[in-house]
Amino acid sequence: MDRIAGWWDGAELWIAGLPFVPQVALVLVVAVPVCWGVASGLDRALAAMFVLLRRDPDDAEEN
């Protein structure tokens, strides 16, 4: 566990030491795909749950 914490501290210090523009670029390159993956996974999980509950979001009544 100490190795992971040491690696993380080093990476964090490296990112914090970068100028603002490279920090933003690096965060975007990492954060956008991670957020897309999480959103995609949640979408699939909720779709599977709706199938199991026999609720189709396309059949929802419109008000």
C-alpha distances in whole Angstrom, upper triangle without the diagonal:
4,5,5,6,9,10,11,12,14,16,17,18,20,21,22,24,26,30,30,32,29,26,29,29,25,25,28,27,23,24,27,26,23,26,28,26,25,29,30,28,29,33,33,31,34,36,35,36,39,40,39,41,44,44,45,44,47,49,49,52,53,54
4,5,5,6,9,10,10,12,14,15,16,18,20,21,22,25,28,29,31,28,26,28,29,25,25,28,27,24,25,29,28,25,27,30,28,28,31,32,31,32,35,35,34,37,39,39,39,42,43,43,44,47,47,48,47,50,52,51,54,55,56
4,5,5,6,9,10,11,12,14,15,16,18,20,21,23,27,28,29,26,24,27,27,23,23,26,25,22,24,27,26,23,26,29,27,27,30,31,30,31,35,34,34,36,39,38,39,42,43,42,44,47,47,47,46,49,52,51,54,55,56
4,5,5,6,9,10,10,12,14,15,16,18,20,21,25,26,27,24,22,24,24,20,20,23,22,19,20,23,22,20,23,25,23,23,27,28,26,28,31,31,30,33,35,35,35,38,40,39,41,44,43,44,43,45,48,47,51,51,53
4,5,5,6,9,10,10,12,14,15,16,18,20,24,24,26,23,21,23,24,20,20,23,23,19,20,24,24,21,23,26,25,24,27,29,27,29,32,32,31,34,36,36,36,39,41,41,42,45,44,45,44,46,49,48,51,51,53
4,5,5,6,9,10,11,12,14,15,16,19,22,24,25,23,20,23,24,20,20,24,23,20,22,25,25,23,25,28,27,26,30,31,30,31,35,35,34,37,39,39,40,43,44,44,45,48,47,48,46,49,52,51,54,54,56
4,5,5,6,9,10,11,12,14,15,17,21,22,23,20,18,21,21,17,18,21,20,17,19,22,22,20,23,25,24,24,28,29,28,29,32,33,32,35,37,37,38,41,42,42,44,46,46,46,44,47,50,49,52,52,54
4,5,5,6,9,10,11,12,14,16,19,20,21,18,16,18,19,15,15,18,18,15,16,20,20,17,20,23,22,21,25,26,26,27,30,31,30,32,35,35,36,38,40,40,41,44,43,43,42,44,47,46,49,49,51
4,5,5,6,9,10,10,12,14,18,19,21,18,16,19,20,17,16,20,20,17,18,22,22,20,23,26,25,24,28,29,29,30,33,34,33,35,38,38,39,41,43,43,44,47,46,46,44,47,50,49,52,52,53
4,5,5,6,9,10,11,13,16,18,20,17,15,18,19,16,16,20,19,17,19,22,23,21,23,26,26,26,29,30,30,31,34,35,35,37,40,40,41,43,45,45,46,49,48,48,46,48,51,51,53,53,54
4,5,5,6,9,10,11,15,16,17,14,12,15,15,12,12,16,15,13,15,19,19,18,20,23,22,23,26,27,27,28,31,32,32,34,37,37,38,40,42,42,44,46,45,45,43,45,48,47,50,50,51
4,5,5,6,9,10,13,14,16,14,11,14,15,12,12,15,16,14,15,18,19,18,19,23,22,22,25,27,27,28,31,32,32,34,36,37,37,40,42,42,43,46,44,44,42,44,47,46,49,49,50
4,5,5,6,9,12,14,16,14,12,15,16,14,14,18,18,17,18,21,22,21,23,26,26,26,29,31,31,32,34,36,36,37,40,41,41,44,46,46,47,49,48,48,46,48,51,50,52,52,53
4,6,5,7,10,12,14,11,10,13,14,11,13,16,16,15,17,20,21,20,22,25,25,26,28,30,30,32,34,35,36,38,40,41,41,44,46,46,47,49,48,48,46,48,51,50,53,52,53
4,5,5,9,10,11,9,6,10,11,8,9,13,13,12,14,17,18,18,19,22,23,23,25,27,28,29,31,33,33,35,37,38,39,41,43,44,45,47,45,45,42,44,48,47,49,49,50
4,6,8,9,12,10,8,11,13,11,11,15,16,15,16,19,21,20,21,24,25,25,27,29,30,31,33,35,35,37,39,40,41,43,45,45,46,48,47,46,44,46,49,48,50,49,50
4,7,9,12,10,9,12,14,13,14,17,18,17,19,22,23,23,24,27,28,28,30,32,33,34,36,38,38,40,42,43,44,46,48,49,50,52,50,49,47,49,52,51,53,53,53
4,6,8,6,6,10,11,10,12,14,15,15,17,19,21,21,23,25,26,27,29,31,32,33,35,37,37,39,41,42,43,45,47,48,49,51,49,48,46,47,51,50,52,51,52
4,6,6,6,9,10,11,12,15,16,17,18,20,22,23,24,26,28,28,30,32,33,34,36,38,39,40,42,43,44,46,48,49,50,52,49,48,46,47,51,49,52,50,51
4,6,5,6,9,10,11,12,14,16,16,18,20,21,21,23,26,26,27,29,31,32,33,35,36,37,39,41,42,43,45,47,47,49,47,46,43,44,48,46,48,47,48
4,5,5,6,9,10,11,12,14,15,16,19,20,20,22,24,25,26,28,30,31,32,34,36,36,38,40,41,42,44,46,47,48,46,44,42,43,46,45,47,46,47
4,5,5,6,8,10,10,12,14,15,17,18,19,21,23,24,25,27,29,30,31,33,34,36,37,39,40,42,43,45,46,47,45,44,42,43,46,46,48,47,48
4,5,5,6,9,10,11,12,14,16,16,17,20,21,22,23,25,27,28,29,31,32,34,35,37,38,39,42,43,44,45,43,42,40,41,45,44,46,45,46
4,5,5,6,9,10,10,11,14,15,15,17,19,20,21,23,25,26,27,29,31,31,33,35,36,37,39,41,42,43,41,40,37,38,42,41,43,42,43
4,6,5,6,9,10,10,13,14,15,16,19,20,21,22,24,26,27,29,30,31,33,35,36,37,39,41,42,43,41,39,37,38,42,41,43,42,43
4,5,5,6,8,10,12,12,14,16,17,18,20,22,23,24,26,28,29,30,32,34,35,36,38,39,41,42,40,39,37,38,42,41,44,43,44
4,6,5,5,8,10,10,11,14,15,16,17,19,21,22,23,25,26,28,29,31,32,34,36,37,38,39,38,36,34,36,39,38,41,40,41
4,5,5,5,8,10,10,11,14,15,16,17,19,21,22,24,25,26,28,30,31,32,34,35,36,38,36,34,32,33,37,36,39,38,39
4,6,6,7,9,11,11,13,15,16,17,19,21,22,23,25,27,28,29,31,32,34,35,37,38,36,35,33,34,38,37,40,39,41
4,6,6,6,9,10,11,13,15,16,17,19,20,22,23,25,26,27,29,31,32,33,35,36,35,34,32,33,37,36,39,39,40
4,6,5,6,8,10,10,12,14,15,16,18,20,21,22,24,26,27,28,30,31,32,34,32,31,29,31,34,33,36,36,37
4,6,5,6,9,10,10,12,14,15,16,18,20,21,22,24,26,27,28,30,31,32,31,29,27,28,32,31,34,33,35
4,5,5,6,9,10,10,12,14,15,16,18,20,21,22,24,26,27,28,30,31,30,28,26,28,31,31,34,34,36
4,5,5,6,9,10,11,12,14,15,16,18,20,21,22,24,26,27,28,30,29,28,26,28,31,31,34,34,36
4,5,5,6,8,10,11,12,14,15,16,18,20,21,22,24,26,27,28,26,25,23,25,28,28,31,30,32
4,6,5,6,9,10,10,12,14,15,16,18,20,21,22,24,26,27,25,23,22,23,26,26,29,29,31
4,5,5,6,9,10,11,12,14,15,16,18,20,21,23,24,25,24,23,22,24,27,27,30,30,33
4,5,5,6,9,10,10,12,14,15,16,18,20,21,22,24,23,22,21,23,26,25,29,29,31
4,5,5,6,9,10,10,12,14,15,16,18,20,21,22,20,19,17,20,23,22,25,25,27
4,5,5,6,9,10,11,12,14,15,17,18,20,21,19,18,17,19,22,22,25,26,28
4,5,5,6,9,10,11,12,14,15,17,18,20,19,18,17,20,23,23,26,27,29
4,5,5,6,8,10,10,12,14,15,16,18,17,16,15,18,20,20,23,24,27
4,6,5,6,9,10,11,12,14,15,16,15,14,12,15,17,17,21,22,24
4,5,5,6,9,10,11,12,14,15,14,14,13,15,18,19,22,24,26
4,5,5,6,9,10,11,12,14,14,14,14,17,19,19,23,24,27
4,5,5,6,9,10,10,12,11,11,11,14,16,15,19,21,23
4,5,5,6,9,10,10,9,9,9,11,14,14,18,20,23
4,5,5,6,9,10,10,10,12,14,16,17,20,23,25
4,5,5,6,8,9,10,11,14,15,16,19,22,24
4,5,5,6,5,6,8,11,12,12,16,18,21
4,5,5,6,7,10,12,12,14,17,20,23
4,5,8,10,13,15,15,16,20,23,25
4,5,9,11,14,13,14,17,20,22
4,6,10,12,11,12,15,18,21
4,6,9,8,9,12,15,18
4,5,5,7,11,13,17
4,5,5,9,11,14
4,6,9,10,14
4,6,9,12
4,6,9
4,6
4
